[in-house]
Amino acid sequence: MLERRSALASARPYVSAVLNIAERPGFTLTQVAGLSPDFEARLAAVVGTPPEKVQQAQVNGAHTLFRIGPAQFWIVGPETDDAPSRLEGQCAVTPLSSSRVRIALDGAPAREVLARLIPVDLHPSVFTPGTVALTGIHHTPVTVHCTGESSFDIYAMRTFALNVWEAVTDAARVFADNR
């Protein structure tokens, strides 16, 4: 059986006393969509209450749901998640785990680093924990999830993950211990 290899295996590590940038592996990512009137109730029965608005995330135990459009969601779960198989036949289920890399930024300068890269209002009163934005870093589409006051997850397509990593760590260079 093939072993999964990180798209960031060749990335130069980022080291800082005030900011942590690291790959966060070990997750499943599944896109689901449904048109039936009871779709969201069926989804809630499997992974918990979905967020009400687009660009919002809802944490339900081991699952985080992003509303990415009307009747469309991303489900982020543990690496061994069985929710996608439990939703088969109830909605359109598209596995995205193998096509995305999750990069975590954590620390006081995280908003400043992201502000150098994305055209999103990152003020703490606007981009609050639980907010999600589909945007771009260095001409590459990414999804950014605010997981805490100074914590963010960036979901990048595997093909471009190294480019996104390099753009993020370059923007954070001023805070790095390994300049």
Secondary structure, 3 states (H helix, E strand, C coil): CCCCCCCCCCCCCCCCCCCEEEECCCEEEEEEECCCCCHHHHHHHHHCCCCCCCCEEEEECCEEEEEEECCEEEEEEECCCCHHHHHECCEEEEECHHHEEEEEEECCCHHHHHHCCCCCCCCCCCCCCCEEEEEEECCEEEEEEEEECCEEEEEEEHHHHHHHHHHHHHHCHHHCCCC
